[in-house]
Amino acid sequence: MRSRLLPRLLALLAGLSVAAAPVLRAQAPDTVRVLELRGTPYERGVQHGTALRAEIAQMLERWDRELQREHHLALPAFVERFLAATSYDAATRRWLPEMLDEVRGIAAGAGQPYPTMFAWQLIDEVWAQAPSILREKCTSIGVDRRPGQPTITAQNLDLPRWYHDFQCVLRLRDESRGLQQLVVTIPGLVAAAGMSSARIGVAVNTLLQLRPCRDGLPVAFVVRGLLAQPDHGAALAFLRRVAHASGQNYTVGGPDTAPGFECSAGKVVQYLPYAGATFTWHTNHALVNDDFEPGYRERASEGGFDPFVGRRPCPRFEVCRKQLPADSRPDVATVKALLACRDGPVCNDGTCACVVMLLGETPELHISKGGSDRAPFTVLRFDP
């Protein structure tokens, strides 16, 4: 008993010694919690883990049940095997070493083993390497700035139902660089989407058809790396520079434009729905990047279907195509209405959060807990 309790006690004492108590802003039951974090990456992680200790434990219990159901492996065994077969920690240490400190802090604050909390960051990587795990889909939209309207980056964040219930936003402050971030996530995860006070907004879509690798930078860390950049140009350079662990589309908004890029282990390719388009959208099928996962390429060849289309066109993509013709000029109302649409279904029972980021002079994050047809938007801004 003593040997099991001592590490937990030491972790708790470590967290109390380095981090001020986190602040949870008051909220109505159907709004998303906002957790304010300050200090070093490790200190912010401890605050995160301490504030959401019970929720993190509950999420890991759900993951354990899912792993046993799908893979007949308990969580500790799965974590050990998955991390032994990959090098995501080394890739993160190369590109964003401070994120490992933050994850260590989350583990200490939550009283969880560090390897488990690191593996918890690898949602997309687990999907890419173990495609039999149940998964849902996302829809993202980006609209360039025009007179009277800021750049828009938006998405429905769709996850399996067992990830739901504890949606939250991390308000991160990096005093050393004068940078703030509003990070959309679930307990214990460093990022799912988000925006920064440098007017960078990031939305994501899983692309399992594209080639993953076992030594690239995981998606959650790519999102945080983008949000840590000083400006939009640096963010796009970072996206092109890093090695990508998983097939993913990143819609990266800035003050003027919101381009989308399909990223795989070997390529980064921009997608535009029409030549010269000032907006874009994406769902969960690769459209321009031909760096396909070998098994998928073989299935396409054997099945006689176009790998860029799949066995059938994505219904959510077709809804976006129909509602956003080449001559359209989408605004905030258009984007919100599309993300609330039950055709496709763009908005579905797997929608964990609807996120709309306005990247004007005074950036705003509009977030709905679950589908935006079911819950109101909470509007968050950066502090002066």
Stockholm file with secondary structure:
# STOCKHOLM 1.0

chainA/1-384         MRSRLLPRLLALLAGLSVAAAPVLRAQAPDTVRVLELRGTPYERGVQHGTALRAEIAQMLERWDRELQREHHLALPAFVERFLAATSYDAATRRWLPEMLDEVRGIAAGAGQPYPTMFAWQLIDEVWAQAPSILREKCTSIGVDRRPGQPTITAQNLDLPRWYHDFQCVLRLRDESRGLQQLVVTIPGLVAAAGMSSARIGVAVNTLLQLRPCRDGLPVAFVVRGLLAQPDHGAALAFLRRVAHASGQNYTVGGPDTAPGFECSAGKVVQYLPYAGATFTWHTNHALVNDDFEPGYRERASEGGFDPFVGRRPCPRFEVCRKQLPADSRPDVATVKALLACRDGPVCNDGTCACVVMLLGETPELHISKGGSDRAPFTVLRFDP
#=GR chainA/1-384 SS CHHHHHHHHHHHHHHHHHCCCCEECCCCTTSCEEEEECSSHHHHHHHHHHHTHHHHHHHHHHHHHHHHHHHSCCHHHHHHHHHHTCCHHHHHHHHCHHHHHHHHHHHHHHTCCHHHHHHHTCHHHHHHHCTTSCCCCCEEEEECCBTTBCCEEEEEEECCGGGCSCCEEEEEEETTTTEEEEEEECTTCSCSEEEETTTEEEEEEECTTBCCCSSSBCHHHHHHHHHTSSSHHHHHHHHHHSCBSSCEEEEEECSSCCCEEEECSSCEEEECSSTTCSEEEECSSCSSCCCBCHHHHHHHHHHTCCTTTCSSCCHHHHHHHHHSCTTCCCCHHHHHHHHTCCSTTSSCTTEEEEEEEECSSSCEEEEEEBCTTTSCEEEEECCC
#=GC SS_cons         CHHHHHHHHHHHHHHHHHCCCCEECCCCTTSCEEEEECSSHHHHHHHHHHHTHHHHHHHHHHHHHHHHHHHSCCHHHHHHHHHHTCCHHHHHHHHCHHHHHHHHHHHHHHTCCHHHHHHHTCHHHHHHHCTTSCCCCCEEEEECCBTTBCCEEEEEEECCGGGCSCCEEEEEEETTTTEEEEEEECTTCSCSEEEETTTEEEEEEECTTBCCCSSSBCHHHHHHHHHTSSSHHHHHHHHHHSCBSSCEEEEEECSSCCCEEEECSSCEEEECSSTTCSEEEECSSCSSCCCBCHHHHHHHHHHTCCTTTCSSCCHHHHHHHHHSCTTCCCCHHHHHHHHTCCSTTSSCTTEEEEEEEECSSSCEEEEEEBCTTTSCEEEEECCC
//
